[in-house]
Amino acid sequence: MSASSLQFQNVSFTYASMTRPLLVEVKAHFPTGWTGVVGPNGAGKSTLLMLAVGELKPEEGTVTHSGQAIYCAQRTDLPPEALPDFMYAGDREAMVLRDQLGLDDSWLDRWDTLSHGERKRAQIGVALWLNPDVLALDEPTNHIDDAARQLLIGALRRYEGVGLLVSHDRELLDALCDQCLFLDPPNTTMRPGGVTQGAEQEGIENDTTRRQDDSAKHGVVRLQRETQRRREAAAQFAAKTKSAKHKKPPAHDHDGTAMRNLAKLTGKDGFAGKLAGKLDVRARRAQEQRATIKVKKVYEMGIWLDSDACSQRASLFRLAAGDIALGGDRRLRFPDLTMRPTDHIAITGANGLGKSTLLRHILANLDLPPERLVHVPQEITAEESRRILAEVGKLPKDQLGEIMTIVSRLGSRPQRLIESDEPSPGEIRKILLAMGIAGHPHLIVMDEPTNHMDLPSINCLEEALGDCPCGLLLVSHDRPFLQALATINWDLAAVGGDAEVEISLW
């Protein structure tokens, strides 16, 4: 592959349904190596990647690069077109990638039964094998267990083209990226290093800007106060002058002293008025200068759950020991499973062992009113996302306001979200969670809850669920997240060709 680069020159883009532009005059140079693209859900990260590879066209400006460009989307609904060629290819690169990512040629015939983590590995394997000049990866570590994640990082390090990486995975961004593009619509800022270094620099910049704004604000206030004082002084001089003019000079003013004093008073009156006018001009100029200082708005974060959101039943569900088909001859065996109203349970295990399968089995055997259950699945199709957004948009204003308040406190801007044709995967998960919280749930079920969500939202989610008074059932590869929230662990382990559930306390 020849050396290449990617250039954005004054690129602007707005979706037809939006009243405000999403990206405005973006100027960015992406050299060989990995560049992180970071920002809150709905900031336009996926849009920027699709512009980079030509799947979207800018309204203004140009995107230029040489050679082939490939975009790996967040969703894994369909297998990549080149998957059969990749799986049967006999070249060294294909064999190394299949081995490195733990891919199996049987996956071709059972895509629908694969976990999303297995699908994601296959998707990225195909993209790396095609070896494009520009490779745009959208949340590549979603659904992937820790062992596969380390393999993936190794494979991505070998890529020699121009790489764009959208991820909430701080470790991945720090390990791979030489620079990061921070999106805060409509602004974009390129900063050197990984996301940790870039975020620290952003914090320094924001603190400096706030100090500059505070200093400018105090300067404006001082000038306005001095202007007001001078105006009052001018008014006092004017009142004295007017009073003096109406008095006749005393008869004994033979040397004109009274008249000279009157002239002095009139002069002071005029000087005070001119000084007040000059200070007023300076105050207006100071206000204009302050307006050029762009302080990043800080939104209130953090969501809440009612303390009485707890079922009065003895248990939320009881499942007798049994087994579930995993595809082919493989089975998932589990013991008696019981969940009490306040239990916080984590379901863990490697990709493909049946975590989501077990979760679906539990949901199918629940006896809870629909309004008392919050279920956020691992993946939500684009069609379903559009349907949910349309449904929310038709709610009465008070209900819509409550849901959008929760969404806002999870870091997404409701106005942009309501106007979008299709919410991002992270945003639709926030909407489902907000709708459930508004219904005072007895059970919250989330499959890979940190997938697709930006880092501030993950922190808010962890804080809110940490005090959750209702039942909590989580499937995730994010072990620190689970250990902060769950007290019971249902761990799936491979036993021969099957899988078994082992229950332990955390």
N, C-alpha and C positions, 0 to 999 in steps of 0.2 A: 504494500500500500504506500503510495506517495504521500509526502507531507501535505497536510491540508489544514484549512481553517474555516471557520464559520463567522460571517459578519452580519450583524443587524445594523442597518443604517436608517435612523429616524422612523422606526416601525411603529405604526399605530394600528389598533384593532378594537372593534366594538361589535358585540353580537347584536343582531337586529332587534332583539327584544329589550335591550338595555338603553336607558336614558343617559348613561354616562359611559365614557370610554373605559375599557379594561386596561389597555396598554397605550401609552402615549409617548411617541418619539423615542422609542427604545434604541439606544446606541450601545452596542456590546460587541466585543471581539472574543471569540471562543477558539483558543489555540488547540493544538494536539494535547491530549490528556483529558482528565475529567474536570468538569465544571459543575458544581452543585447549583441547583435552582431551588430556592427556599422561600417560604412565605406562608401566610395563613391559608386555610381552605377557601377556595373561591377567588384567590388573588390572581389567577391566570397562569399557574405553573404548567398545567397540561396544555393550555392554549399556546404558550410560548414554545413548548416542545413540538407541537403540531405545525406551528409556523416554521420552525427550524427545518423540518423534513419535507415541507411542501404540502402537507395534508390540509392546511389552511393557507389562504393568501392574505397578506396584509392589505388594509385599506389604503394606507400610505406608507411610503418608504420601501426598502428592498431588503431581502434576505439572500445572501450569496454564499455558495460553497461549491466545491467540486466533487464529482463522483456520486456514489450511491448514498442515500440516507434512509435509515430505518427507525421507526417509532415503535417501541414496545409499550402498549397501553397498560393501564392498571388492571383492567378487566381481563379475565381468562376464560371467557365463555366458549370461545371457538379455538380449535387448534390452529397453529400457524400453517400457512399454505405449504411451506417448504419442509414441514415436519417429516413426511415420509422419506424425502430425499436425504435429509440429515440422518435419520435413524438407520438407513441402509447404506450410507456413504462409507467407503472403505479407506478414505484418506486419513492421514495421521491426525490432523486437526480435529476431525469429527470424532475419531475414536478417543482422543484425549479428553475432549469436552464431554462426551457421553459418560466416560469413566469419572471425570472430575465432578460432574453434577449428579452422578448416580442415576442415570437415565436407563430405562429398560424398553427394548423394542416392542414388548407386549402392550405398552401404553398406546400404541397406534390403534389398537382394536378396542380399547376400553377408556377412551378419553372421558366419557361421561361419568365413570366411576372413580376417576383420579381425584385426589384432594387438590384444592387450589394451590397448595404449595408445590405439589408435583407438576401441575400445569405450568406454574410460573417458572420452574427450573427448565422445563422443556422449551418454553417460549424464549427464554434468554439464551439457552443453548443454540437454538436455531439462529438467532440474531448474531451471536458471536461467530458462528460458523460461516455465515454469509459475509462477515468481515467488511462491513460498510465503512465508507470514509467518515460518515457522521452517524453516531448511534445515540438515540434518545431513549433513556429508560425511565419509566414512570413507576415509582414505588416497587423496585425490584425485589426487596426483601419481605414484602407482604406475604403472609401465609407460610413462610419458610422457617423450619426449625433451626436451632442454633448450629447443628452440625452442617446442614446444607448451606447455611449462611456463610460459614467460614470457607466452604468450598467455592461458593459464589464469589466472594471477595477475591480469592486467589485467581479465579478465571477472569474477572473484570480487570485485574491488575495487568494481565497479559495483553489487553486490547491496546492497539497503537494508534487509533484514529482520534477523532474529535468526539468526546463523550459528554453528553448532558445527562445529569442525574437528578431527578426529583425524588426526594425521600424524607421521611420523618425519622429515619434511622441515623442518629447523631454519630454513632461509631463508624458507620459505613461512609458517611460524608467526610469525616475527619481522616479516615484511612485512605481514601481515594482522591480527594479533590485538592487541586492547586489553587482554586479560587471558587467563590460562590457568588451568584447573582441573587440579591435580596429583592423580592417583589413586595411592594406596598402600594397598590393601585392609587393613582396612575403612575407612581414613581418606581424606578428601578435603580439599584446601586450595586456595582461590582466591588467586592472586597477580596483581598488575598487570603489564601489559606482555606482550611476546612470551615465547617459551620460554627464550631466553638470559637475559633479565632475571629471569624467574621461577626458573630453575635457580640463578642466582647468589644470589638471595634464599633459596632453599631451602638452599643450602650454608651461608650465614651462620646460618640458623636451626638447622641440624643441628650446626654447630660450637658455637654458644651453648648448645644443649641438652647436648652432650657435656661442655662445661666445667662447667655447672651440676651434671650428674650426678657428675663427678669430684670437685667440691668437696663435694657432699653425701656421697659415698662416704668421702672423707677425714674428714669430720666424724663420720660413724657409727663409723669405725674408732677415731678418737681417744676418743670417748665409751665405746666397748666396752673399749678398753685401760684407760682410767681407772676404769671400773666394776670390771674385773678386779683392778686394783691396790688399790682400796678394799676389795674383798671379801677379798683376801689380807691386807690390814692388819687388817680386822675379825676375820679368823680368828686372826691373831697375838694381837690384844688378847684375844680370847675364850680362847685357850689360856693366856695369862698370868693372866687373871682366874680361870680354873678352878684353875690351879696355886696361886695366892695364897689362894684360898678354903679350900684343903685344909690350909693352914699355920696353926698356932696363933699368935696374936699373941705376940711376945716378952714375957717376964715384966717387963722394964724399960720396957714401953710404957705408962708411967703417964699420959702426956698424950694417948694415943690417936692418935699420929702414924701408926702402921702401919695403923690402921683407916681413917683419913682417906685415906691413900695407896691403900688397897684400893678405897675409894669412888670416887676419881678414876679409877682404872684401869677400874672397872666402867662409869663414865660414858663414858670414851673408847671402850670396847667398844661401847656402845649407839650413840654418835654415829657411829662408823665404819660400823656396820651400816646406820643410817638413810641416811647419805650414799651408800653403795653402792646402796641401793634407789632413791634419787632419780635417781642417774646411770643406773641401769638403765631407769627410765621414760623419761628423756630420750633414751637410745639407741634405744628402741623407737619413740618418736615421730619421731626423725630417720630411721629406716628407713622408716616409713610415709610421711613426706614425700618421701623419695627415690623411693619406688614411684610417686608421682604424676608424676615426670619421665619422659616417654616418649622414649627414645632410639631413633632409627631403626636397625634392625639392618642391618649391612653384611655382605653375602654374598660369599664368595670368587668371583671372576670369572676368566674365561680358560680356553680349551680347548687341547688339545694333540694333536699327531699324532706317531706313532712315526717315528723317524728312518730306519727301514729299510723304510718303506712306499713302496717303489719297484719297479716292474717291471724285470726283467732282460732284457726284450725290446728289440730295436733301436728299435721304434716301437710306440706304442699303437694307431695306425691310419694307413692311407694311402688317400687317395681320389684316383682319377684325375679329371682335369678333366672338367667336365660342366655340366649345368644342371638346375634344378628348377622345376616349375610353381608360380606364386604365386597363381593365381586369374585367371580370364579369359584374356587373351592374354599376361600378364606372366610373365617368366621370371627366375630368379636364376642367373647364370653364375658359375662359380668355376674357378680354376686347380687344378693338382695341390696337394693339401693333405696335409701330413704332421705328425704330432705325436709327439715323442719323450717318453720316460718322465718327464723332469723339466721339460718345457716348461710355462710358465704363459702361457696365451693368452687375450686378450680379443677378443670379437666385438662390434663397435660399428656404429652406423648409426642413421638416423632411423626412426621408427615406420613399419611397413608395407613395409620393404625386404626382409624375409625372414630376420631373425636367428634367430628361433625355428624357422623352417622349415629353415634350414641345420643347426641343432642337432639337430633330429629326424632329418635325413638322416644325420648323423654317428652318432648313437646306433643307428640301424637297421643300420649297417655295421660296428659294433664287434665285435671278437672277444675279449671279456674275460669271465672268470667273473663271474656276477652279484654275488657277494660282494665282488669287488674294484672294483666301480663304485658311486660315490655319485652319484645323480641327484636334484637338487631342482628340479622344474619351476617354470615361472613361476606357474602357478595350480593349485591342488588343490581339487577339488570338495568340497562339504560331505559328500556321501556317502562319498567316498574318505577324507576326513579321519577320519570316524567309524570306518571300517573299519581304518585304520592304528592308531588309538588302541586299538581293541579287540584288535588283533593284538599290540600291545606289552604290553597288560595281561595277556596270557596267557603271557608269557615266564617262564622260571625266575627265581627271585629274584635270583640273582647277575647274570644278563644285564640284568634290569630295573633293578637297582641301578646298573650301569655306565652304562646309557643315561640314566637320570634324573640321575646325577651330572653328566654332560656338559650336560644340559638346564639344570640348576641353575646351572652355571657360565656359561651363556649368559643368565642373568637371569630365568628363569621358575621358579616354585615348583612342584616336582613333585607335591605333594599336591593342589593346586588343579587341576593339569592332569589327573591320573589320575581325579579325581572329576567332571570336566566331561563333559557330554553330547557336546559338539562343540568340539574345540580351535580357538582362533583361527588364522587363516592364518599368523601369525608363529610360533605355538607348533608347528604341524604341520611347518613347515619346520625348526625346531630338532630335532624328533624324527627326521625323515628324516636330517638331518645327523649326529645322534648315533648313529643305527643304523649309518650308513655308516662313521663313524670307528671304531666298535667292531669293524668287520670288516676293519680295516687295508687301506684302499683303495689301488689303483694309479692311479685317476683320479677326480677330483671334478668333476662337471659341475653348474653352477648357473645357472639362467636368472633374471635379475634378483634376485640374492641379497640385496640390501638392502631389497627390497620387504617390507612388513608387519612388519619387525623394528624394535624400539625402538632408540634411540641407543646405550645401553650394549652391547647385543647386537651391533650393527654394529661397534663398536670391538673387541669380543672376537673377532669373526669375522675382522676384518682382521688382527689380531695373530696369530691361529692360522694363517691361510692364508698369511701372509707368510713363515713358516718351513716351509711345506708341502713335504715331500720328494717327493711324488708329482706326477702330472700335474694341471694345473688348467685348466679350460676355463670361462670366465665370459662371460655375456651381461649387459650392464648399461648404463644411462644414467648411472650414478654414476661420472663420470670420475675424481675424486680416488681413489675406492675402487679402480678398475681400475689407475690409474697406480701405486698403492702395491703392487700384487700382480703385474701382468702385465709380461712383457718382450717379448711379440710381440702385434701387433694385426692382426686380420683385420677390416678396415673395409669395410662395405657402402655403396656409393654408387649414386645413381640415374643411369642412362644411358638417356636417352629414356624409354620406358615400362618398361624393365627395370631390373635391379640387377646390379651386379658386385662381386666381392670383390677388394680390394686388400690385399696383405700388406706390413706394415712393422714395424720394431722400435721399441719405446718406450724 
